[in-house]
Amino acid sequence: MKENKPRALLGFTARQWAAVALLIAAGIFILQNLYRVRVQIFFFHTAAPLWSVILGTLIIGYLVGRFSVRR
């Protein structure tokens, strides 16, 4: 007898569906945050799209967390 494996919907696995959902959510987030904001770091200031400022902050936070973990 054959094993009944759960069939993936349209050939995608659950992990791939999650990736597609996150990609769609990221696209919507970017489209809703296209306006430029003023960014000031110490004595430097510039203008950048809000989504890029948030993304940069997330990356910096990830790196700080990644390198500050005790081993």
N, C-alpha and C positions, 0 to 999 in steps of 0.2 A: 504494500500500500504506500502511496505517496504521502509525504508530509504536506500538510496545508500551511504554507507560509502566508503571512498577511501580505496581500498585494498592495503595492504602492499606488496611490491615486495618480493617474496619468504618467506613471513611470518615475515619479519623484519620491524620495524618501522623506520622512518627517524632518530630518535635519535640513534637507534642501528646501522644503516648504518654509521652515523657520527662516532660512537665509533669504528667501524671496520676500517674506513678510517684512523682515528687517530692512531690506533694500527699499521696499516701497515706502515704509515709514520714514526712512532717511531721506528719500526723495521729497516726500511731502514736507518734512521738517525744513529742508533746504529751500523749497519754493515759498514757504511761509515766512522765511527769515532772510530775505534778500536785501533788505534795506541796510544801509551803512550806518555804523555807529562809530563814535570817536573813542579811540583806545589810547590811554596814556600809561606809559611804563616809565617811572622815574621822571627824567627830563624829556623823554621822547614821546611824541604823540603822532598818531596817524588815524586814518579812517579805514575800516574794513567791514565786510559783510558780517552780520551778527552770527551767522552759522559758522563762519570760519573762526571767529573769536571763541565761540563755545567749543568747537572741535579742538582748537589749540589748547584750551584750558583742560579739557578731558585728557588729552594726550600727556600734558605736563603732569596732571594728577596721577595718571597711570604710571608714568615713569618714576615719580617720587615714591609711590607705593611699592613699585616693583623693586627699587634699589634700596628701600629702607627696611625691608623685611629681614629679621634676624634669622640666621641659619644655624 
